[in-house]
Amino acid sequence: MTPIQSSELTNLGSLLIPLLALLVIGRALRFDPNRRASRPNQVGQSLKPFDHPWHWFFIILQVGLGLLLVLIFTESIFFSGQAHSLAMYLPAWLFFHNAELSALYISLIFFALWLVRRLKRMSVDTLDYAFATHIDFSDWKVVDPIRDSRPAIVMGRWRYQMKWWFKTNIELIDALHLRLILECADFATFAQRVKISDYPVSFHRDKLTRPYGFFLGTVQKLMNDAVLLGIYQSKSLWDIWRDERDPRTGTKISAIEDMSRMLYDEIRGLILCPYCRGIAEQQRGCAQCGGSGAFMRHCVVCQGAGVDLAQQKCSNCVGIGLELRPTPYAFLNRMQYFWMARNVDYLTKTFPIWLSYNSYLFFFAIPTMLFLGVSYLVHIPMNVDFLIVALLFGSACLVGCIGFAIVIIFGTAFNSSGTLIASYPLRFDRFGNRIWMMLMGLVSWLVFGLLLIDTTFVMSQILLETHIQFLTFYLATASLTLYILFIGALGIQRIHAGMRDSKRSQMEEIEHWLHAVAAENQVIDISKEREFYKELREVHEWPIEGLSVLGALSGFILPISITFGSIFWSYLTNLLTHS
């Protein structure tokens, strides 16, 4: 090993101290003025069984990295002070061949592990905020058919509804579900027909269709697993209704089957014609529903049959046999409420995969071991410097995996067939909803962290590495840079899609409702709806602010500034030393 001179020790300090200062400042500030405020921690509590004792691995790893930093400075002091005899007590494999580069990489590993905890904390806070303010199932336990049939202005802590597009272009599973509800007078009949796949004639050919792709299963599987078990036996809803009383009959709900019957009776009551109540004898002559027995009239094309003359599914009503106008707001929003209960149960099962330290250990260890294994096969010499490079590779892969999971999970959870809605009056008048800002903060931190790791790696290789393997260097930096661009663009696009759909869905629903009220000459105060519509029209559809962009790009700017600052400081120090 080449002895490290005092000037090199100064260079090492000028590179390392600013990075460590950034870590300390970032950990103290966290860019979150409410970090000390008490807040619900529903997701964090559910993760505790999966986090322990795995989090100790990362604590031990950080302690080990700290000892390596101490070793680097110890070696530097020994050689700079010509204390070679003391250095010889160290094992040969502990000698650093490029102490400055290894120290910088250890700092990057510290930063990557800190960023992992930061991204996890922000993800948990975002989910907790959503559960507390938008997806609190107990806040809409019982539907009010009259109040909830108009576009909701104040929804309390339940503000997640079916998109307007899916209310007017109903999906296959919802269409079949709706038709069976009309035909089955009680839950027992409904459950029996679902189990034996006894579907209306217009849906006979859909039994083996996969409406949501290959992996989510056929219509038969979805109706059994997602509808019959996932909706009517949802854990989220059972936690609310266990040992409660049915608000319509007053009977105690002591078994999950009691809840299933209650939920079915409730949602069926929202779609039935209020005059004939779907009773066959009264339905035939009902002038209000035209004999359909439902809130909607028969489809004008198939006349309620659901199929055309060729026995193909009616294209106008997608086999339901009913016109979707006027739109049954309360029914479809309540159906989305049930679906969201099922989706939350499903989402909760993913928390241990992308939010727990046992998974983080897997995503850290596997890339690190692969890196070491491939390097051994191509006969790259193994030493402590190379071990640190392998750990840096594993840390970068861990951050990348978490970032991809964040973008996919949040993008899917908050932008599917339902959407987050804002409440009247509009509190966040620029973006409509604080959740979009929280998600943008997640993406900004993710891009900032990956850019900081990527740029610092590039600058350190150019300035501190004496023998650069150019092919490996170019492949590594190009791959990571392309990934950063991909994950950043995908994250922003998914947040934008959620904001856009949320805004347009609410505006279209309010607009349609206002037209319907005007056409029916109803005497209703619509001033709030008009004001809310105007507020929504001014909401932005892109979650991009100057500060968030600057914060993300600072991951590129800071390393370059620190590098050139350290070069200038080294030059100035040497100049003053020799003067």
N, C-alpha and C positions, 0 to 999 in steps of 0.2 A: 504493500500500500504506500502511495506517495504521501509524505508528511504534509499536513495541512498547516500553512503559514498563517501568520496573524492577519494578513490582508484577506485570505480566504475565509477565516473565521468571521471577519467583519462582513464579508459578502453573505455568508450564511445567516448571520443575524439580521442583516438588512432585508433579506428575503423572507425569513421566517417570522420575525416579530410583527410586521404588518398583517400577515395572514392570521396569526394567533390573536392579534388585537381585534380583527374583524369577527373572528369566532366568538370572542368574549362579549363584544358589543352586541352582536346579533343575538346571542343567547340571553343577554340581559334585557334587551328591548323587545325582541320578537315582533316588532312592528304591530303590536296589538295592545292598545290602551286599556282593553277590558280583561287582560290576562289574569288579573287577580280577583275578578268578580266571580262570585259563586254561580255555577250554572249546572243544569242537569247533566248527568253522565251515564245515560242509559246504555249507550253502546260500549263505553269503557268498562262498565260493570259486567257486561256479557262477555267481554274479552279476557277478563282476569284469569279464568281457568286455563286459557290457552297461552297466556303470556308467561306464566310461572311454571318452571324455573328458567325458561329459555332466555329471558332477558339478561340473566347472569352471564351468559356467553359473551354478549356484547360489552358488558361491563368489564369482564376479564380481558377481552380483546383490547379495550381502550387502555386498561392499566398496562398491558403488555406493550402497547404502542408508546405509552408514556415512558416506560423503562427504556425502550429503544431510543427515544429522543434523548434521554439522559445519557445513554451510552454514546450517542453521537457527539454530544458536547464534551463528554469525558475524554473520548478519543481525540477530539479536536484540541482540548487543553493539553493533553499529554504530548501530542506531537508538536503543537505550537511552542510549548515550553521545553521541548527537547527531552522530555521525560520518557525516553524510549524504554527504559528498564521497567517502569510501571506498566506500560502498554503491553509488554510481553507476557504479563500474567493473564491476559485475556485469551480465550481460545481462538485459534486461527479463523474459524468460521464466523466469528463475531466481528471481524474487522470489516469496516465499510470501505468499498472501493470508490464510492462517490457519495461522500457524506452529505454534501449540499443537496444533491438530488434526492437522496433517501429521506432527508429531513423534510423536504418539501412534499414528498409523496405521503409521508406519515401525516402531515398536516391536512392533506387532501382526504385521507381516509377518515381522520377525525371529523372533518367537515361533512363527508358523505354520511357517516353514521349519525351525526347531529341532524342532518337534513332528513334522514329517514324518520327519526323521532318527530321532527317538526311536521312533516307531511302526514304522519299518522295522527298527530294531535289535531291538525287542521281538519282532516277527514272526519275524525270522531266528533269534533265540534260542529261541523256542517251537518252531519247526520242527526246529532242531538238537537240542533236548532230546528231542523226540518220536522222531527218528531214532536217537538214542543209547540211549534207554531203553525204547522201545515198538515201534519199527518197524525193528529191525536184522535184515534178512533172513538174514544169516549166522548168527544165533543160533538159527535153527530150520531149518537146512539139510536135516536128515534127520528124518523123523517116526518116532516109536516107537509102533506101533499099540496096544500094551498100556498104556503110560504115558499116552499122549495121548488115550486113549479115555475117561478120567475127567476131570471138571472140573479144569482146571489150577489149582494153588495157587501154584506157583513156576514162572514162565515165562521167567526170565532177562531178556533184552533184547527178547524178542518177546512183546508183550502187546496183540495186536489180533485179535479173533475175530469170527466171524459172530454176529449177534444171535440170541438164542433165538427171537424171532418168525420170523425167516427160516429157522431150522432146522426149525421145525414148520409154517411156511407158505411153502414154497419158491417162489422167483420163477421166472418163465417160462424165462429163459435158463439158470438153474441146473438146472431140471427137464429141459430138453432136453439139456443138457450131460451130466447124470447118466445119462439113458436111453441116449445114444449111447455113453458109456463102457462101459456094460454090454454093448451089442451089438457093439462093435468090439474085437477081440482085440489090436490093435496100433495104434500112432499113425498109421501110413500109411493104414490103412483109415479111421480116424476123420477124418483130414485130407481124404481124398478125398470122403467123404460130406458133410463140411461145405462143401467147395468147390462141389459140385454140388447142394447143398441137399436131399440124400437123407435126409429126416427120418423118424422112426417115424410110423405112421399117425395117432397121436393128436395130432401136431404139424403135420400137413399144412396146416391152415388158419391156422397162425400165422406163415407165412413173411413176410408183408407187415405183420404187426402191429408197432406201435411201442411196446414195453412201457415205455420211459422217456421218452416224449414225442417230438414231431416232430423235433427237432433231432439227437437221438442215433441216429436211424436205425431201420431195420426189424430183425426177428429175423435175416434173412439177413445183413445188413451187420454186425450185432453178433457173430454167430457167426464170421464171417470175420475182422473187424478186431479185435474185443475179445478173443475167445476164442482163435482159432487163432494170430493174430499177437501180440496184446497179452499173453496169458497164457503161452503155450508158447514165445514168443520174447521174453520180457520182458528189457529191458536191465538192470534191477536184479538179476534172477536170473542173467543171463549174466555180469555182472561177478563174481559169486560162483563160478560153475562153470567159467569158461573155463580150460582146461588142467588141470582137476581130474579125479578118477577117480570113476566111477559107484560109489556105496557098495554096490550089490548085485552088480554083475558085475565090477567092478575095471577096466573098460576106460576109456581116456582120453577125455575129452570135448574134442575138438579143433574141433568145429563146432557151431553153434547148433542144428542138426538133431539132433545127439547128445543135447543137453540136452532138447530137446522130447520125444524118445522116453523118456528117463529119467524126466522129470516125469510123463508119461502113464502109464508102467508103475507108478510109485509110487502115484499117486492111484487108479488102477484096482485096485491091490492092496488099498487101504483099504476098498473098497466090495464086493469079491467075497466070497462065502461062504467062510469058511476051510476048509470041508470038501470042497465039490465044485469050488471055484475057478472056477465058471462054465463048466466044461467040459460040453458038451451031453450026452455020454453019462452022466456022473456026476450032472449037475444034475437030470435027470428023477426020479430016485429018491431024491434027497437029503432026509432027514427034517429036517435042521437048518434049511434055508431054504425047505422046502416046494416046491422046484422053481424058485424064482425065480433062483437063481444069485448072489444078492446077500446082503448082510448083513441086509437086511430081507426080510420075506415078501411074497407077492403081496397086492395090495389086495383086501379082502374084497368090495368092490362090483363091480369090473370083472374080478376074477380074473386080474389081470396083463395084460389087454389094453390098458389105458389109455383105452379108449372104452366107452361104455355101449351099450345095444341100438340106440339111434338113431344110432350112430356119432359121437356128440358126445364131447368130452373128458370123462373121468370127473371129476366134481366132488370126489370124495373124495381122489384122489391127484394131481390136476392133470396127468393124462396120463402119469405116470411108471410106473404099474402096480404100485407098491410102497407098502406102509404106511410112514409116517415114524416109527413107533414100533416098536421102540426106535430112538432117534435116533442116526445114525452120527456121533458127535462128531468123531472124528479126520478123517473124510472131509470133512465140511462146514467144519471149521476150516481144513483144508489148502486147500480150494477158496477160502476167503476169503483165505488167505495168498497164493495165486496172483493173485486179483483185486486185492489190495492192491498187489502188485508192478506190475500193469498200471496201477492208479490213481496210484501214486507216479510212474511214468514220465510219465503224463499231467499230474499236478500239477507236476512239475518244469518242464514246458514253459510253465507259466503264470508262473513266477517272474520272467522278464524283463518281463512285462506289468505286474504289480502291486508288484514289489519293486525295480525298477531306475530309475535317474535318467533314462534316455532316455524312459521312459514318463512320469515325473514332469514332465519338460520339456513334453511334449505336453499333459498335463492342466493345466499351469500356463499355457502360452502361448495355447491356444485360447480359454479363458474370458476371459483378459485382452484378446485381440484382438477378441473379440465385444463385450465391454463398451465398448472404445474405438470400435469401428465403429458400434454402435447409438447411442452418445452423439454421435458426429459427425453421424449422420443426423438426429438431433433437435435439432441446433444447440446443443449444450451447449459453452460456451467451454472450449478446451483450454489448460491451464497445468500447472505442475509439481505443484500440489495435486491436480489431477484425475488426473494420471499415478499418483500414490501411491494414490489411491482405486482405480484400475484394478488396480494390483499387489496391493492388499489383497483385492480381489474374486477375482483369480486364485489367490492363496494360500489363501483360504478354500475355493474350489472344489477345489483340490488336496487339502487335508486331508479334505474331504468324500468325494472319490472314493476315496482310500486307505482311509478308514474303512469305506465300503461294501464295498470289495474284501475287507478283513480279515474283516468279519462273514460275508460270503457264502462265501469260500474256506474259512475255518476251520470254519464251521458245516457245510459240505458234506463236507469232508475227514474230520472226526472224528465224523460222525453220519449215516452212510448205512446200507448193509446190514450193516456191521460196526461194532464199537465198541471203544473203549479199555477195557481191564480193569485192575483193581487186582491187586496180588499179596499173597500171604500171607507174614507178617502185615501187616495194614493199616498202612502208614506214615503216611498222611495221614488220620487217623481222622475228621475232620470232613467233608472233601470227597472222600475216596477217592483222588484223583489230583491231583498237582501241576499237570498241564496245565490243568485247569479253572481253577485259581487264576491261572495265567499268562494265560489268555485273558481272565479277568475284569479283570486288570490292564491289558490292552490296551484293553478297552472303557472302563474308568474313565479312562484317560489321554485317550482319544478324546473322551469326553463332556466332560471337564474342559477340554480345549483348545478345543473348539467353543463351549462355554458362555462361556469367557473372551473369545474373539473377539466373540461375539454381544453379551454384556453390556457390554463395554467400548465397542463401536461405538454401542450405544444411549445409554449415559451420556455419551459424548463428543459425540454429536449434540445431545443435549438441553442440555448445559452450554456447549459451545464453538462450535457452528454458529450463525451469526447468521441465516441464511436457509435454513430446513429445507424441503426439498421433501417435504411430508408423505405424498403418495401413494407416492413411491419409498421413503421411509423405512419406512412401514408394511409395504409389500410385501416389502422386503428382510428386515426383522427377523422378520416373521411366517413367511416361507419358511424362514429359517435355524432359527428356534425349532422349527417343526414337524419339520424334518429331524433336529434333534438328538434330539427326543423319539422319532422313528421309529427312528433308528439305535441309540439307547440301548436302547429296548424290544426291538428285533429282536435285538441282540447278546445281551442277558440271556436272552431266550427261547431262542435257539439253544444257548447254553451250558447252560441248564437242561435242555433236551431231551436233550443229550448225556449229562449227569450222570444224569438220570432213566433213560434207556435203558440206560446202562452198569450202573447199580446193579441194575435190575430184571432185566436179561438174565442177569447173574451169579447173582442169587438164585434165579431160576426154574430155571436149569440145574443148580445145586447141589441144589436141592430135588427136582427130578425124578430126579437121579442117586441121591440118598439113598433115595428111595422105591423105585427099581429095585433097589438093593442089598438093601434089606429084603425085597422081594418074592421075590428069588431066593435068599435066605438065604445070601448070600456072607459068608465070614469075612474081613472087611477092616477095618482100623483107620480109622474115619471121624471120629475126634475132631477132626482139623484142619478137615475140611469143616464140621463143626457149629460150631466156633469161628469160622471165617471167615464163615459165614452170619450169625451173630449180630453180628459186626463190621460187615458190609455193611448190615445192617438199620438201624444207627444213623447211616449216612452221610447227609448232607444232600443234597437234590435241587436247592436253589437256591444259586447261587454269590454270595450277597450277604452282605457283612459291613458293620458300622457304619463302619469306617475307609474301605472302598472307596466307600461311598455318600457319606461326608463329603468324600473326596478329589475325587469327580466333581462334587459340588455346590459345591465351593470355587471352581470356575470361574465360578460365579454370585455367590458371596459376596465373593471377593477384589476384583473391580473396584468393586463398590458400596462396600466398606469403604475402598478406596484413594481413591475419588472423594470421599466425604464427609470422609475424613482430609485430603485436599489442600485442600478448601474451608475446613476448620477451620484448617489451617496457614496458608493465605493470609490468612484473617481475623485470626488471631493476629499474623502478621507485620505486616500493615498497622496493627493496633492499636498494636503496640510501636513502629513507625516514627513514627507521628503523636503518640505520647505524650511 
